[in-house]
């Protein structure tokens, strides 16, 4: 029986990846929609009321996933940018550019939902807590990446400049993650770790499903956005003229 071999390296070409992304993003978008609905239903109607924080704790089902994704997307963005800087691949810079807006959105939502949670818990919308401050710096890094990308007309030069910024800024991610261990902060430690979870099973299920839903959303929207970037950067090529015809 003859085995079919898929040559994955061919998808490093923007042209081939454009068509692959077009086939993939609807599936991830559908999964994101279903998982979000299930996750929100569990989070707000199945998970029990917290004994100490009452109903107000439920914002963690949005706050925690957005916080995690804001950090992880930055690392993935920096990885793509660094790969493009090292190997001069066109698609890498495009993927980094496609991820940045979503990462910025999640960093912003992390800060907003954190403020909404912090007001009833701490009595203040904002404190210069180590984790909050480093998350704010992460938002500025995303915005700086986007501003730098927009300020340079040559996309290849912009990709290289943004790659350096992304790689330098990646140092901030472990600072965010370990800030509650390194400094005495108001922010509580992780409720889920390798040792287990300190929350009820329905709470944990809702949390994990929401994290997975945000993963699916991130992949879907990045694939949609990178297709737009590919069309813009490759607009003078013959294949783009046929693709948009």
Short mmCIF file of the C-alpha atoms (twelve columns), coordinates in Angstrom:
data_MODEL
# 
_entry.id   MODEL 
# 
loop_
_atom_site.group_PDB 
_atom_site.id 
_atom_site.type_symbol 
_atom_site.label_atom_id 
_atom_site.label_alt_id 
_atom_site.label_comp_id 
_atom_site.label_asym_id 
_atom_site.label_seq_id 
_atom_site.Cartn_x 
_atom_site.Cartn_y 
_atom_site.Cartn_z 
_atom_site.pdbx_PDB_model_num 
ATOM 1   C CA . UNK A 1   0.000   0.000  0.000   1 
ATOM 2   C CA . UNK A 2   1.461   3.341  -1.071  1 
ATOM 3   C CA . UNK A 3   1.647   5.950  1.676   1 
ATOM 4   C CA . UNK A 4   0.870   9.530  0.767   1 
ATOM 5   C CA . UNK A 5   3.582   11.908 1.939   1 
ATOM 6   C CA . UNK A 6   2.644   15.483 2.759   1 
ATOM 7   C CA . UNK A 7   5.450   17.937 2.097   1 
ATOM 8   C CA . UNK A 8   4.792   20.427 4.881   1 
ATOM 9   C CA . UNK A 9   7.668   22.707 3.886   1 
ATOM 10  C CA . UNK A 10  5.763   23.773 0.806   1 
ATOM 11  C CA . UNK A 11  3.378   25.686 3.102   1 
ATOM 12  C CA . UNK A 12  6.218   28.029 4.069   1 
ATOM 13  C CA . UNK A 13  5.427   29.750 0.795   1 
ATOM 14  C CA . UNK A 14  2.909   32.589 1.319   1 
ATOM 15  C CA . UNK A 15  0.995   31.455 -1.763  1 
ATOM 16  C CA . UNK A 16  0.544   27.871 -0.531  1 
ATOM 17  C CA . UNK A 17  -0.154  28.950 3.037   1 
ATOM 18  C CA . UNK A 18  -2.818  31.376 1.833   1 
ATOM 19  C CA . UNK A 19  -4.901  28.513 0.434   1 
ATOM 20  C CA . UNK A 20  -4.203  26.248 3.444   1 
ATOM 21  C CA . UNK A 21  -5.309  28.982 5.859   1 
ATOM 22  C CA . UNK A 22  -8.481  29.481 3.826   1 
ATOM 23  C CA . UNK A 23  -9.417  25.851 4.395   1 
ATOM 24  C CA . UNK A 24  -8.484  25.782 8.070   1 
ATOM 25  C CA . UNK A 25  -9.872  28.957 9.626   1 
ATOM 26  C CA . UNK A 26  -13.607 28.095 9.354   1 
ATOM 27  C CA . UNK A 27  -13.033 24.915 11.385  1 
ATOM 28  C CA . UNK A 28  -11.207 26.744 14.144  1 
ATOM 29  C CA . UNK A 29  -13.851 29.486 14.131  1 
ATOM 30  C CA . UNK A 30  -16.610 26.888 14.517  1 
ATOM 31  C CA . UNK A 31  -14.767 25.198 17.383  1 
ATOM 32  C CA . UNK A 32  -14.218 28.578 19.047  1 
ATOM 33  C CA . UNK A 33  -17.934 29.382 18.839  1 
ATOM 34  C CA . UNK A 34  -19.068 26.022 20.263  1 
ATOM 35  C CA . UNK A 35  -16.460 25.963 23.029  1 
ATOM 36  C CA . UNK A 36  -17.211 29.559 24.040  1 
ATOM 37  C CA . UNK A 37  -20.934 28.835 24.367  1 
ATOM 38  C CA . UNK A 38  -20.292 25.660 26.375  1 
ATOM 39  C CA . UNK A 39  -17.652 27.330 28.509  1 
ATOM 40  C CA . UNK A 40  -19.825 30.340 29.336  1 
ATOM 41  C CA . UNK A 41  -22.784 28.107 30.169  1 
ATOM 42  C CA . UNK A 42  -20.698 26.042 32.588  1 
ATOM 43  C CA . UNK A 43  -18.995 29.120 34.016  1 
ATOM 44  C CA . UNK A 44  -22.140 31.126 34.735  1 
ATOM 45  C CA . UNK A 45  -24.851 28.493 35.262  1 
ATOM 46  C CA . UNK A 46  -23.161 25.255 36.401  1 
ATOM 47  C CA . UNK A 47  -20.138 26.322 38.448  1 
ATOM 48  C CA . UNK A 48  -21.037 26.923 42.113  1 
ATOM 49  C CA . UNK A 49  -20.816 30.253 43.916  1 
ATOM 50  C CA . UNK A 50  -17.440 30.876 45.544  1 
ATOM 51  C CA . UNK A 51  -17.603 30.772 49.328  1 
ATOM 52  C CA . UNK A 52  -15.423 33.875 49.810  1 
ATOM 53  C CA . UNK A 53  -15.881 35.986 46.667  1 
ATOM 54  C CA . UNK A 54  -19.520 35.222 45.882  1 
ATOM 55  C CA . UNK A 55  -20.801 35.668 42.322  1 
ATOM 56  C CA . UNK A 56  -18.099 38.222 41.512  1 
ATOM 57  C CA . UNK A 57  -15.465 35.526 41.095  1 
ATOM 58  C CA . UNK A 58  -17.058 34.407 37.807  1 
ATOM 59  C CA . UNK A 59  -15.140 37.051 35.900  1 
ATOM 60  C CA . UNK A 60  -12.094 34.785 36.247  1 
ATOM 61  C CA . UNK A 61  -13.557 32.609 33.480  1 
ATOM 62  C CA . UNK A 62  -12.730 35.438 31.112  1 
ATOM 63  C CA . UNK A 63  -9.884  37.086 33.006  1 
ATOM 64  C CA . UNK A 64  -7.656  34.035 33.418  1 
ATOM 65  C CA . UNK A 65  -7.876  32.818 29.783  1 
ATOM 66  C CA . UNK A 66  -7.254  36.323 28.395  1 
ATOM 67  C CA . UNK A 67  -4.252  36.754 30.702  1 
ATOM 68  C CA . UNK A 68  -2.782  33.408 29.702  1 
ATOM 69  C CA . UNK A 69  -3.341  34.020 26.009  1 
ATOM 70  C CA . UNK A 70  -1.821  37.516 26.150  1 
ATOM 71  C CA . UNK A 71  1.432   36.003 27.410  1 
ATOM 72  C CA . UNK A 72  1.452   32.927 25.197  1 
ATOM 73  C CA . UNK A 73  0.625   34.846 22.013  1 
ATOM 74  C CA . UNK A 74  3.529   37.196 22.681  1 
ATOM 75  C CA . UNK A 75  5.922   34.247 22.939  1 
ATOM 76  C CA . UNK A 76  4.557   32.723 19.730  1 
ATOM 77  C CA . UNK A 77  4.739   36.119 18.004  1 
ATOM 78  C CA . UNK A 78  8.333   36.563 19.158  1 
ATOM 79  C CA . UNK A 79  9.110   33.026 17.980  1 
ATOM 80  C CA . UNK A 80  7.767   33.717 14.484  1 
ATOM 81  C CA . UNK A 81  9.558   37.067 14.388  1 
ATOM 82  C CA . UNK A 82  12.838  35.552 15.548  1 
ATOM 83  C CA . UNK A 83  12.564  32.714 13.029  1 
ATOM 84  C CA . UNK A 84  12.003  35.220 10.255  1 
ATOM 85  C CA . UNK A 85  14.964  37.298 11.439  1 
ATOM 86  C CA . UNK A 86  17.242  34.261 11.518  1 
ATOM 87  C CA . UNK A 87  16.173  32.573 8.284   1 
ATOM 88  C CA . UNK A 88  14.795  35.530 6.310   1 
ATOM 89  C CA . UNK A 89  11.452  33.812 5.659   1 
ATOM 90  C CA . UNK A 90  8.633   36.042 4.444   1 
ATOM 91  C CA . UNK A 91  5.774   34.114 6.041   1 
ATOM 92  C CA . UNK A 92  7.287   34.362 9.538   1 
ATOM 93  C CA . UNK A 93  7.005   38.135 9.649   1 
ATOM 94  C CA . UNK A 94  3.474   37.948 8.292   1 
ATOM 95  C CA . UNK A 95  2.450   35.508 11.030  1 
ATOM 96  C CA . UNK A 96  3.978   37.712 13.726  1 
ATOM 97  C CA . UNK A 97  2.065   40.694 12.351  1 
ATOM 98  C CA . UNK A 98  -1.146  38.654 12.254  1 
ATOM 99  C CA . UNK A 99  -0.835  37.634 15.908  1 
ATOM 100 C CA . UNK A 100 0.004   41.050 17.374  1 
ATOM 101 C CA . UNK A 101 -3.501  42.628 17.286  1 
ATOM 102 C CA . UNK A 102 -5.068  39.605 18.988  1 
ATOM 103 C CA . UNK A 103 -2.373  39.594 21.653  1 
ATOM 104 C CA . UNK A 104 -2.936  43.299 22.273  1 
ATOM 105 C CA . UNK A 105 -6.688  42.684 22.569  1 
ATOM 106 C CA . UNK A 106 -6.205  39.942 25.154  1 
ATOM 107 C CA . UNK A 107 -3.721  42.047 27.145  1 
ATOM 108 C CA . UNK A 108 -6.252  44.896 27.202  1 
ATOM 109 C CA . UNK A 109 -9.093  42.567 28.241  1 
ATOM 110 C CA . UNK A 110 -6.872  41.070 30.920  1 
ATOM 111 C CA . UNK A 111 -6.332  44.504 32.454  1 
ATOM 112 C CA . UNK A 112 -9.993  45.535 32.157  1 
ATOM 113 C CA . UNK A 113 -11.397 42.313 33.629  1 
ATOM 114 C CA . UNK A 114 -8.705  42.410 36.297  1 
ATOM 115 C CA . UNK A 115 -9.870  45.881 37.291  1 
ATOM 116 C CA . UNK A 116 -13.494 44.748 37.404  1 
ATOM 117 C CA . UNK A 117 -12.452 41.847 39.625  1 
ATOM 118 C CA . UNK A 118 -10.060 43.897 41.738  1 
ATOM 119 C CA . UNK A 119 -12.526 46.623 42.690  1 
ATOM 120 C CA . UNK A 120 -14.782 44.414 44.874  1 
ATOM 121 C CA . UNK A 121 -11.884 42.198 46.048  1 
ATOM 122 C CA . UNK A 122 -9.209  44.829 46.785  1 
ATOM 123 C CA . UNK A 123 -11.336 47.967 46.955  1 
ATOM 124 C CA . UNK A 124 -9.474  49.631 44.067  1 
ATOM 125 C CA . UNK A 125 -9.672  49.567 40.283  1 
ATOM 126 C CA . UNK A 126 -5.901  49.653 39.967  1 
ATOM 127 C CA . UNK A 127 -2.827  49.179 42.144  1 
ATOM 128 C CA . UNK A 128 0.802   49.215 41.058  1 
ATOM 129 C CA . UNK A 129 1.026   45.507 41.719  1 
ATOM 130 C CA . UNK A 130 3.970   43.656 40.124  1 
ATOM 131 C CA . UNK A 131 1.767   41.468 37.950  1 
ATOM 132 C CA . UNK A 132 -0.574  44.271 36.912  1 
ATOM 133 C CA . UNK A 133 2.320   46.558 36.057  1 
ATOM 134 C CA . UNK A 134 4.157   43.930 34.021  1 
ATOM 135 C CA . UNK A 135 0.914   43.079 32.183  1 
ATOM 136 C CA . UNK A 136 0.495   46.777 31.371  1 
ATOM 137 C CA . UNK A 137 4.042   46.762 29.998  1 
ATOM 138 C CA . UNK A 138 3.050   43.780 27.842  1 
ATOM 139 C CA . UNK A 139 0.184   45.804 26.374  1 
ATOM 140 C CA . UNK A 140 2.607   48.634 25.584  1 
ATOM 141 C CA . UNK A 141 4.959   46.147 23.910  1 
ATOM 142 C CA . UNK A 142 2.123   44.941 21.668  1 
ATOM 143 C CA . UNK A 143 1.149   48.508 20.829  1 
ATOM 144 C CA . UNK A 144 4.787   49.368 20.180  1 
ATOM 145 C CA . UNK A 145 5.082   46.399 17.826  1 
ATOM 146 C CA . UNK A 146 2.004   47.513 15.893  1 
ATOM 147 C CA . UNK A 147 3.133   51.150 15.785  1 
ATOM 148 C CA . UNK A 148 6.616   50.217 14.583  1 
ATOM 149 C CA . UNK A 149 5.148   47.944 11.913  1 
ATOM 150 C CA . UNK A 150 2.938   50.756 10.640  1 
ATOM 151 C CA . UNK A 151 5.691   53.390 10.694  1 
ATOM 152 C CA . UNK A 152 8.044   51.596 8.271   1 
ATOM 153 C CA . UNK A 153 6.935   51.496 4.649   1 
ATOM 154 C CA . UNK A 154 9.110   48.553 3.592   1 
ATOM 155 C CA . UNK A 155 7.479   45.384 5.041   1 
ATOM 156 C CA . UNK A 156 10.758  43.452 5.147   1 
ATOM 157 C CA . UNK A 157 12.533  46.212 7.084   1 
ATOM 158 C CA . UNK A 158 9.513   46.519 9.343   1 
ATOM 159 C CA . UNK A 159 9.568   42.778 10.060  1 
ATOM 160 C CA . UNK A 160 13.236  42.906 11.082  1 
ATOM 161 C CA . UNK A 161 12.766  45.925 13.321  1 
ATOM 162 C CA . UNK A 162 9.673   44.402 14.942  1 
ATOM 163 C CA . UNK A 163 11.469  41.086 15.419  1 
ATOM 164 C CA . UNK A 164 14.141  42.784 17.541  1 
ATOM 165 C CA . UNK A 165 11.463  44.528 19.625  1 
ATOM 166 C CA . UNK A 166 9.515   41.292 20.070  1 
ATOM 167 C CA . UNK A 167 12.576  39.297 21.130  1 
ATOM 168 C CA . UNK A 168 13.686  41.927 23.651  1 
ATOM 169 C CA . UNK A 169 10.149  42.258 25.007  1 
ATOM 170 C CA . UNK A 170 9.842   38.491 25.515  1 
ATOM 171 C CA . UNK A 171 11.853  38.937 28.730  1 
ATOM 172 C CA . UNK A 172 8.731   40.502 30.248  1 
ATOM 173 C CA . UNK A 173 6.631   37.324 29.915  1 
ATOM 174 C CA . UNK A 174 8.398   35.251 32.607  1 
ATOM 175 C CA . UNK A 175 8.347   38.361 34.817  1 
ATOM 176 C CA . UNK A 176 4.533   38.423 34.526  1 
ATOM 177 C CA . UNK A 177 4.243   34.718 35.234  1 
ATOM 178 C CA . UNK A 178 6.598   34.538 38.224  1 
ATOM 179 C CA . UNK A 179 5.823   37.978 39.689  1 
ATOM 180 C CA . UNK A 180 3.528   36.557 42.375  1 
ATOM 181 C CA . UNK A 181 6.370   34.262 43.516  1 
ATOM 182 C CA . UNK A 182 9.215   36.771 43.276  1 
ATOM 183 C CA . UNK A 183 7.484   39.697 45.000  1 
ATOM 184 C CA . UNK A 184 4.909   40.216 47.725  1 
ATOM 185 C CA . UNK A 185 1.882   41.275 45.670  1 
ATOM 186 C CA . UNK A 186 -1.871  41.604 46.131  1 
ATOM 187 C CA . UNK A 187 -2.467  39.334 43.145  1 
ATOM 188 C CA . UNK A 188 -3.290  35.777 44.130  1 
ATOM 189 C CA . UNK A 189 -1.188  32.846 42.970  1 
ATOM 190 C CA . UNK A 190 -2.179  30.310 40.339  1 
ATOM 191 C CA . UNK A 191 -5.299  28.271 41.085  1 
ATOM 192 C CA . UNK A 192 -4.232  25.593 38.587  1 
ATOM 193 C CA . UNK A 193 -0.731  24.095 38.513  1 
ATOM 194 C CA . UNK A 194 1.114   20.856 37.823  1 
ATOM 195 C CA . UNK A 195 0.331   19.777 41.393  1 
ATOM 196 C CA . UNK A 196 -3.409  20.062 40.823  1 
ATOM 197 C CA . UNK A 197 -6.223  22.571 41.078  1 
ATOM 198 C CA . UNK A 198 -7.535  24.422 44.130  1 
ATOM 199 C CA . UNK A 199 -11.053 24.857 42.748  1 
ATOM 200 C CA . UNK A 200 -14.194 22.781 42.304  1 
ATOM 201 C CA . UNK A 201 -14.425 20.498 39.277  1 
ATOM 202 C CA . UNK A 202 -17.142 22.533 37.472  1 
ATOM 203 C CA . UNK A 203 -15.069 25.696 37.963  1 
ATOM 204 C CA . UNK A 204 -11.977 23.981 36.558  1 
ATOM 205 C CA . UNK A 205 -13.953 22.552 33.621  1 
ATOM 206 C CA . UNK A 206 -15.373 25.956 32.726  1 
ATOM 207 C CA . UNK A 207 -11.916 27.531 32.990  1 
ATOM 208 C CA . UNK A 208 -10.211 24.957 30.773  1 
ATOM 209 C CA . UNK A 209 -12.954 25.058 28.139  1 
ATOM 210 C CA . UNK A 210 -12.731 28.854 27.970  1 
ATOM 211 C CA . UNK A 211 -8.943  28.648 27.582  1 
ATOM 212 C CA . UNK A 212 -9.392  26.168 24.741  1 
ATOM 213 C CA . UNK A 213 -12.056 28.389 23.156  1 
ATOM 214 C CA . UNK A 214 -9.693  31.358 23.189  1 
ATOM 215 C CA . UNK A 215 -7.005  29.171 21.626  1 
ATOM 216 C CA . UNK A 216 -9.339  28.288 18.780  1 
ATOM 217 C CA . UNK A 217 -10.344 31.916 18.338  1 
ATOM 218 C CA . UNK A 218 -6.719  33.023 18.244  1 
ATOM 219 C CA . UNK A 219 -5.821  30.487 15.564  1 
ATOM 220 C CA . UNK A 220 -8.895  31.304 13.484  1 
ATOM 221 C CA . UNK A 221 -8.461  35.076 13.561  1 
ATOM 222 C CA . UNK A 222 -4.697  34.811 12.944  1 
ATOM 223 C CA . UNK A 223 -5.320  32.689 9.848   1 
ATOM 224 C CA . UNK A 224 -7.904  35.169 8.551   1 
ATOM 225 C CA . UNK A 225 -5.605  38.113 9.219   1 
ATOM 226 C CA . UNK A 226 -2.522  36.504 7.686   1 
ATOM 227 C CA . UNK A 227 -4.469  35.842 4.493   1 
ATOM 228 C CA . UNK A 228 -5.196  39.566 4.282   1 
ATOM 229 C CA . UNK A 229 -1.533  40.396 4.933   1 
ATOM 230 C CA . UNK A 230 -0.403  37.937 2.264   1 
ATOM 231 C CA . UNK A 231 -2.739  39.479 -0.309  1 
ATOM 232 C CA . UNK A 232 -1.496  42.957 0.555   1 
ATOM 233 C CA . UNK A 233 2.206   42.119 0.408   1 
ATOM 234 C CA . UNK A 234 1.954   39.862 -2.627  1 
ATOM 235 C CA . UNK A 235 -0.524  42.030 -4.521  1 
ATOM 236 C CA . UNK A 236 1.866   42.582 -7.431  1 
ATOM 237 C CA . UNK A 237 2.307   38.848 -8.086  1 
ATOM 238 C CA . UNK A 238 0.393   36.976 -10.741 1 
ATOM 239 C CA . UNK A 239 -1.164  34.414 -8.399  1 
ATOM 240 C CA . UNK A 240 -2.799  37.118 -6.245  1 
ATOM 241 C CA . UNK A 241 -4.410  38.636 -9.314  1 
ATOM 242 C CA . UNK A 242 -6.001  35.257 -10.045 1 
ATOM 243 C CA . UNK A 243 -6.903  34.639 -6.362  1 
ATOM 244 C CA . UNK A 244 -8.903  37.872 -6.031  1 
ATOM 245 C CA . UNK A 245 -10.366 37.784 -9.515  1 
# 
